[in-house]
Amino acid sequence: MTRASKAMWTVLLACLSAVFVTTSHAQDAVGVEKLTGTLAKIRSTGSVTIGYRDASIPFSYLGPGRQPMAKIRSTGSVTIGYRDASVPFSYLGPGRQPIGYSIDLCLAIVDEIKAELGTDAIKVKYFPVNSQTRIPLVVDGTVDLECGSTTNNLERQKQVAFSPIFFVSGTKLMIKRGAKFRSYRDLKEHTV
């Protein structure tokens, strides 16, 4: 069991213990309704069935016919898809080597893969991707991880899985302090 798995189980068991303690006290209280649904089933059976995902590094990305850990184990390598000019996430640095925040995160994932497989012999290969090729190359298994700045949306989730969000951006309007505008609506009939 990996360190991440142990941590997840510890948190899950702590949460379940809190549920059982809370519900046992709640059942003793006057006027509290009897447990129903999932909590009633857990209490009556004394067990919890937990679903899990294969190859959760740090999230599940198994697609039809894909077994990335088996592929990584057999090839002895992880292929990282990188962007050459998506600063500061993924870009070519000195020596034309991929660098950036996303690359650093992917290399941390590779370290966890090595720990999971119990070997430091996993090599990192880099494969260039662009906005048109990045998702198809993950889908067909050419790259194991795409390390760039790809936006997570519902349409893309139908093809690939995403890590937790690590960057949020938004568009704002900026005006000189003291200006009379308070909303974009105030810009009506003004040249912007």
PyMOL commands that set and color helices and strands:
alter all, ss='L'
color gray80, all
select helices_A, chain A and resi 3-28+37-45+68-75+94-96+101-117+134-139+154-157+184-187
alter helices_A, ss='H'
color red, helices_A
select strands_A, chain A and resi 77-82+85-86+90-92+98-99+123-128+145-147
alter strands_A, ss='S'
color yellow, strands_A
deselect
rebuild
show_as cartoon
